[in-house]
Amino acid sequence: MTMKLVESKVVAIREIHETAIVHPGAVIGRNVVIGPYAIIGENVVIGDNCIIGPNVVIEGWTTIGEGNRFYHGGSIGCEPQDLKFKGEKSFLVIGDNNIFRENVTISRGTEGGGLETRIGSNSLFMAYSHVAHDCQVGNHVIIGNCSALAGHVVVEDRAIISGLTGVHQFTKVGKMAMIGACSKIVKDIPPFVLVDGNPAKVSGINVVGLRRNGIVSEVRDEIKKAYRILYRSSLTISRAIEQMEQELQGSQEIDHFIRFLRNAERGILR
């Protein structure tokens, strides 16, 4: 147990195991636990109330918010697995109250992706999952066991990616979408839909997820109409968007659905 007087004159209590290696330049918040054989690098910032498990390595220019928990064996802020990376200064930013289970790996950014990987708050990363360089992961996301996000992937809030799933680089996964286990994702996944398989196919609306996230029945009905226009007609995406704008009532969810379709650079899964 170590104690240090901080600028506010409040004593910060930390529990750092004697076998852990913490660089003197690292910034460690209050009530942080660092387990046996963990390694904390020089440019790491760890917020209050975090728990760093045994054998976790946190390196690079990594900034971690409050209340995060890292189970044993994780590699956080490691160098990108990208041949274009030449050792440039790049960053990983993590929000609050995330859980990173055993042996999770998260890479920093590269010059080609703005030099930053970013993870929001209140998400669960199950054992052996991987978040590659330059990914942008939202809030309340679940990444299943052994699933991997390739470089530059965007995952919006409250999406669920089940175990053993691979997501191709530069792909986007929309808000509240749910991807089944063992899926192969090579195109953008619109918000609110269910996806499964290899090759992956869209199988419907994530009705259970919408209900759990408090989306009212009137909006759920509009989302179902948008889904039918997109997936049950023979319209192109641009024509489907026009029909949605003409026929559907405005809501944040429908506006987001349409905006996602307009910005789908890799094309959407249909």
Residue pairs with C-beta under 8 A, 6 or more apart in sequence:
1 13
1 14
1 15
2 14
2 15
2 16
3 11
3 12
3 13
3 14
4 11
4 12
4 14
5 11
5 12
6 12
6 30
10 30
12 29
12 30
12 31
13 30
13 31
14 28
14 30
14 31
14 32
14 33
14 34
15 32
15 33
15 34
16 22
16 28
16 32
16 33
16 34
17 34
17 35
17 36
17 37
17 38
17 54
19 36
19 37
20 34
20 35
20 36
20 37
20 38
20 39
20 40
20 52
21 38
21 39
21 40
22 28
22 34
22 38
22 40
23 40
23 41
23 42
23 44
24 42
25 42
25 43
26 40
26 41
26 42
26 43
26 44
26 45
26 46
27 44
27 45
27 46
28 34
28 40
28 46
29 46
29 47
29 48
29 49
29 50
29 66
30 48
30 49
31 48
31 49
32 46
32 48
32 49
32 50
32 51
32 52
33 50
33 51
33 52
34 40
34 52
35 51
35 52
35 53
35 54
35 55
35 56
35 72
36 54
36 55
37 54
37 55
38 52
38 53
38 54
38 55
38 56
38 57
38 58
39 56
39 57
39 58
39 59
40 46
40 52
40 58
41 58
41 59
41 60
41 62
41 77
43 60
43 61
43 62
44 58
44 59
44 60
44 61
44 62
44 63
44 64
44 77
45 62
45 63
45 64
46 52
46 58
46 64
47 64
47 65
47 66
47 67
47 68
47 96
48 66
48 67
49 66
49 67
50 64
50 66
50 67
50 68
50 69
50 70
51 68
51 69
51 70
52 58
52 70
53 69
53 70
53 71
53 72
53 73
53 74
54 72
54 73
55 72
55 73
56 70
56 71
56 72
56 73
56 74
56 75
56 76
57 74
57 75
57 76
57 78
58 64
58 70
58 74
58 76
58 77
59 76
59 77
59 78
60 77
60 78
60 79
60 90
60 91
60 92
60 108
61 77
61 89
61 90
61 91
61 92
61 108
62 76
62 77
62 91
62 92
62 93
62 94
62 108
63 91
63 92
63 93
63 94
64 76
64 94
65 94
65 95
65 96
65 97
65 121
66 96
66 97
67 96
67 97
68 94
68 96
68 97
68 98
68 99
68 100
69 98
69 99
69 100
70 76
70 100
70 104
71 99
71 100
71 101
71 102
71 104
71 127
72 102
72 103
73 102
73 103
74 100
74 102
74 103
74 104
74 105
74 106
75 103
75 104
75 105
75 106
76 92
76 94
76 100
76 104
76 105
76 106
77 92
77 106
77 107
77 108
78 105
78 106
78 107
78 108
79 85
79 87
79 107
79 108
80 90
80 107
80 108
80 109
80 110
80 132
80 133
80 134
80 151
81 107
81 132
81 133
82 110
82 112
82 132
82 133
82 151
84 110
84 111
84 112
85 110
85 111
85 133
88 110
88 111
88 115
89 115
90 108
90 109
90 110
90 111
90 115
90 116
90 117
90 133
91 108
91 109
91 115
91 116
91 117
92 106
92 107
92 108
92 109
92 116
92 117
92 118
92 119
93 116
93 117
93 118
93 119
94 106
94 118
94 119
95 119
95 120
95 121
95 122
95 139
96 121
96 122
97 121
97 122
98 119
98 121
98 122
98 123
98 124
98 125
99 123
99 124
99 125
100 106
100 125
101 124
101 125
101 126
101 127
101 129
102 127
102 128
103 127
103 128
104 125
104 126
104 127
104 128
104 129
104 130
104 131
105 129
105 130
105 131
106 117
106 119
106 125
106 130
106 131
107 117
107 131
107 132
107 133
108 115
108 116
108 117
108 133
109 115
109 116
109 117
109 133
109 134
110 133
110 134
110 151
112 134
112 152
113 133
113 134
113 151
113 152
114 134
116 134
117 131
117 132
117 133
117 134
117 135
117 136
118 135
118 136
118 137
119 131
119 135
119 137
120 137
120 138
120 139
120 140
120 141
120 157
121 139
121 140
122 139
122 140
123 137
123 138
123 139
123 140
123 141
123 142
123 143
124 141
124 142
124 143
125 131
125 143
126 142
126 143
126 144
126 145
126 147
126 163
127 145
127 146
128 145
128 146
129 143
129 144
129 145
129 146
129 147
129 148
130 147
130 148
130 149
131 137
131 143
131 149
132 148
132 149
132 150
132 151
132 152
132 153
132 169
133 151
133 152
134 151
134 152
135 149
135 151
135 152
135 153
135 154
135 155
136 153
136 154
136 155
137 143
137 149
137 154
137 155
138 155
138 156
138 157
138 158
138 159
138 175
139 157
139 158
140 157
140 158
141 155
141 157
141 158
141 159
141 160
141 161
142 159
142 160
142 161
143 149
143 155
143 161
144 160
144 161
144 162
144 163
144 164
144 165
144 181
145 163
145 164
146 163
146 164
147 161
147 162
147 163
147 164
147 165
147 166
147 167
148 165
148 166
148 167
149 155
149 161
149 167
150 166
150 167
150 168
150 169
150 170
150 171
151 169
151 170
152 169
152 170
153 167
153 168
153 169
153 170
153 171
153 172
153 173
154 171
154 172
154 173
155 161
155 167
155 172
155 173
156 172
156 173
156 174
156 175
156 176
156 177
156 191
157 175
157 176
158 175
158 176
158 209
158 213
159 173
159 174
159 175
159 176
159 177
159 178
159 179
159 189
160 177
160 178
160 179
160 209
161 167
161 173
161 179
162 178
162 179
162 180
162 181
162 182
162 183
163 181
163 182
164 181
164 182
165 179
165 180
165 181
165 182
165 183
165 184
165 185
166 183
166 184
166 185
167 173
167 185
168 184
168 185
168 186
168 187
168 266
170 265
170 266
171 185
171 186
171 187
171 188
171 189
171 266
172 188
172 189
172 260
172 263
172 264
172 265
172 266
173 179
173 185
173 188
173 189
174 188
174 189
174 190
174 191
174 192
174 193
174 257
174 260
175 191
175 192
175 256
175 260
176 191
176 192
176 206
176 209
176 210
176 213
176 215
177 189
177 190
177 191
177 192
177 193
177 194
177 195
177 206
178 193
178 194
178 195
178 206
178 209
179 185
179 189
179 195
179 196
179 200
180 194
180 195
180 196
180 197
181 196
182 198
183 195
183 196
183 197
183 198
183 200
184 197
184 198
184 199
184 200
185 195
185 200
185 269
186 199
186 200
186 266
187 264
187 266
187 267
187 268
187 269
188 260
188 264
188 265
188 266
188 267
188 268
188 269
189 195
189 202
189 268
189 269
190 202
190 230
190 257
190 260
190 261
190 264
190 268
190 269
191 253
191 256
191 257
191 260
192 205
192 206
192 209
192 210
192 223
192 227
192 253
192 257
193 202
193 204
193 205
193 206
193 227
194 202
194 203
194 204
194 205
194 206
195 201
195 202
195 203
195 269
196 203
200 269
201 269
202 231
202 269
202 270
204 227
205 220
205 223
205 224
205 227
207 220
210 219
210 220
210 223
211 220
215 223
215 253
219 251
219 253
219 254
222 248
222 249
222 251
222 253
222 254
223 253
223 254
223 257
225 244
225 247
225 248
226 244
226 248
226 254
226 257
226 258
229 235
229 240
229 243
229 244
229 247
230 237
230 240
230 244
230 261
230 270
231 270
233 240
233 243
235 243
237 261
237 264
237 268
240 261
241 258
241 261
241 262
244 254
244 257
244 258
245 258
248 254
261 268
